[in-house]
């Protein structure tokens, strides 16, 4: 299974290929020093500590800028579309930003888990199932866009709810209860029937068309 399969959370996520801003990382590393000092020497494992630090660093740096390290240009454009659709749906910029931040944090943390080979066999199987289910959801969303009067919000919401359950199976033993709830909230929000209904309204056609074009490209490129 490739990196995209394990981390294709909502948007296609690829393992990081570029380094983050060194100065910013150094600052975040410094902020994490107290956590390192509190680890009992008898329980110390360098790899485990490295994982905790990475998750803390990237979690704090969850912005669209840092997400570009984990998400390619096409997926980034799709993410921007989701943000604008969320803002249109809620009528609240801060609410849309909050849900996008939760999405990005989850993406980054799953990317860290995958890059550091932290998933066991069961979690890899769940990741494979997630990839298959998410691809089906994407194909369904594309079909609903391309074929007039075919939109079925309940069907698409069920597919995305299944994706959400599989994502929980992948990260359940790795993330905190707070992070797990935020990951679940992302799927409830962007996969909710009300949001989907709003996304497919005529006034959102332009944004939806850009998102669908991004999904098509990611599928053509084999990312999804």
FENPEJO-V385302 format. One record per residue. NEAR is the number of other ideal C-beta (glycine too) atoms within 10 Angstrom. Layout:
# FENPEJO-V385302
NEAR, NEAR
This chain:
# FENPEJO-V385302
12, 13, 18, 20, 20, 25, 28, 25, 28, 25, 28, 28, 25, 18, 15, 18, 9, 7, 8, 17, 12, 8, 8, 14, 16, 11, 14, 18, 14, 9, 12, 18, 10, 8, 12, 13, 7, 7, 13, 6, 5, 5, 7, 10, 9, 7, 10, 12, 14, 13, 16, 14, 17, 21, 22, 17, 21, 24, 19, 16, 20, 19, 14, 15, 13, 22, 24, 16, 18, 29, 25, 19, 10, 19, 26, 17, 17, 23, 21, 16, 23, 23, 19, 15, 23, 23, 17, 16, 22, 17, 8, 11, 11, 9, 14, 20, 15, 16, 23, 23, 16, 20, 26, 27, 24, 27, 26, 28, 26, 25, 24, 24, 22, 25, 15, 13, 9, 17, 20, 10, 7, 11, 20, 15, 15, 21, 25, 14, 16, 24, 21, 13, 19, 23, 17, 13, 23, 22, 15, 18, 21, 16, 14, 21, 20, 11, 9, 7, 5, 11, 18, 13, 17, 9, 14, 20, 20, 15, 19, 25, 16, 18, 25, 21, 15, 20, 24, 16, 15, 25, 21, 12, 11, 17, 21, 11, 7, 8, 17, 16, 14, 19, 26, 16, 16, 24, 23, 16, 21, 21, 20, 16, 13, 12, 22, 22, 13, 18, 25, 18, 13, 7, 8, 17, 12, 11, 17, 19, 13, 16, 24, 19, 16, 24, 25, 17, 18, 21, 15, 10, 12, 9, 20, 22
